[in-house]
Amino acid sequence: MEILRLSALSAERRRQILERAGEAVFAPAVRRAAREALEAVRSGGDQVLLDYTARFDGAAMDRSRLRVSDAEIDAAYGLLPAGLLDALQAAIARARRYNERLRPADWLQEMEPGVTVGVKYTPLASLGVYIPSGKGRFPSTAVTILTPAVVAGVPEIRVVLPPRADGSADPAVLAACDLLGVREIFRCNGVAGVAALALGSETIPAVTALAGPGNPYVAAVQLEAQAYGLRTLALLGPTEAVVLADDAADPRRVALDLINEAEHGTDSAALLLTDSDRLAREVALLVDEYLRRLPDDRRVFAESALSRYGGILVADSFDQAVAFVNAYAPEHLLLATRRPEETLARIVHAGEILLGQHTPFAAGNYAIGVPAALPTGRSARVSSGITVLSFLKTSSVAALDERGLAAVRPVVEALGAYEGFPAHVMAVTDR
């Protein structure tokens, strides 16, 4: 594993690390392909879904198989390996508890005599969720996105997932959806399926908001769908993880946490930021040891994520390491420091922040209940992970009595007159 001195990074290498995810999603060819998919689905409907699925997923289907049947959903439970149903139920329970605690309450309060203001929270009207399957099986994605949407009370939720090689749908995803009361599930190619969620087809009804991680093409079609009035909840591109460590960190745990996220894919990224040369050297050796224990396909993914876009960056000071983390704005961040709570106060941009070496990325991915659908590609600078808050919108509420109207009248008169709106002024003076 490559060890680089942070202060000696070339401008090109720094750019490559920082702009990894966004560079792919915003590439002109990718954006063009996304627009073409949207236009194709708008004009061709279900047939385009079937064509894309045969071409890119190798599954030949007819229109009757696009929607997963109730019988297939019910049968999915019998196909789960031992212990998986219990794991899904525990993951859902923790995610539900977290989001119920996070859900804000409506409020209405008199802020001054006669002036009452407040807010009312209502869920989004509908949601379309993409669950990937190209590089593995992801029932955990269904749990982390659907649970907060259910807690928010979104009335219409639809799921799209690519079929497996034999045309079937992943039974664990079906079970996770059903446990949350979601049974509108469609199998087809991801890019075309997201386009159908955005614009509708004969089989897939359109929604008002989109969510779900995927390759750059899936992310791009979600972004392009905004031109049709859709809301995209977050840029959930190829995964990325950073461990920020000082010389007190256990190198074995650091190495384990690095390969945790690195095994997702060749376009993933895993980095260690530290001011300790000793730790860097020890972690590099241990990473090589752990990589040899992975199956060939995951080892190839991890080696790429730890070299092409990742690596070990040694800073001249801990302050410099923290500054780089905030510039990177990682999706996943683990603080492996003596006093992680103190380090936490210095982090301003990260999708997820895990405190201490008893809190591995894997626990955040699957079992704690905090969101695992998190902003990537430096978008943590402007957005957050998917929680119940992602699926709520607000309506402001206000009420004046006679005293309140008298209190605000001078403000309305002055601003209305200055801006040239006499009817605004008349609304209070002639009342």
QUIRA-V717504 format. One line per field, one symbol per residue. ss: DSSP state (a for helix, b for strand, c for the rest). phi: phi as a letter, one per 40 degrees, with the letter a starting at -180 (. if undefined). psi: psi as a letter, one per 20 degrees, with the letter a starting at -180 (. if undefined). A space follows every 10 residues. Layout:
ss=???
phi=???
psi=???
//
This chain:
ss=ccbbbaaacc aaaaaaaaca aaaaaccaaa aaaaaaaaaa aaaacaaaaa aaaaaaaccc ccaaacbcca aaaaaaaaac cccaaaaaaa aaaaaaaaaa aaccccbbbb bbccbbbbbb bbbccbbbbb bcccccccaa aaaaaaaaaa aacccbbbbb bccccccccc aaaaaaaaac cccbbbbcca aaaaaaaaac ccccccccbb bccccaaaaa aaaaaaaacc bbcccccccb bbbbbccccc aaaaaaaaaa aaccccccbb bbbbccaaaa aaaaaaaaaa accccaaaaa aaaaaccccc bbbbcccaaa aaaaaaaacc cbbbbbccca aaaacccccc cbbbbccccc aaaaaacccc ccccccccaa accccccaaa abbbbbbbbb caaaaaaaaa aaaaaaaaac caaaaaaaac c
phi=.cbbcdcbcc ccccccccbd cccccccdcc cccccccccc cccbfdccdc cccccbbgbc bbcccccccc ccccccdccc cdgccccccc cccccccccc ccccbcaaac cadgbbbaab cbcccaabbc bcacbibbcc ccccccdccc ccgdcbbbbb acccdcgcbd ccccccccdc gbbcbbbadc ccccccccbg acbbccbbab ahcicdcccc cccccccbgc bbcacbcdca abbbbbcccc cccccccccd ccccicccab bbbabbccdd cccdccddcc dccccdcccc dcccccbcbb hbbbccacdc ccccdcccfc cbbbcbbdbc cccdcccbba cabbbgccbc ddcccbbchc cbcbcbggcc cbabccbdcc bbbbbcbaab bdccccccdc cccccccccg bccccccbcc c
psi=pppqpgijpq hghgggghjf ghgghjpghg hghghhgghg hhhichhhgh ggghghikop rrhiigppqh ghghihhiiq qpihgggghg gggghggghh hhpqqqqppo hroiopraqp pqrqhrpppp orjhjaplhh hgghghghhg hhkphopqpp qqqrhjirqo hhggggghhj jojnpqprqg ghghhhhgiq ahhoqqaiqq qprarhhggh hgghihijjq pphqombpqq qppoqaiiqo hghggghgig hhihrhjrpp qppqjohggg gghgghghgh hiiqqgghhg gghghiggib apopqhrhgh gghhghhhmq gpppomrgnh hhhhiiphoq hpoporjjmq hhghghihiq qioqprkjii hirrroahhh jqqqpqpqpq ahggghhigh gggghgghik nhhgghhhhj .
//
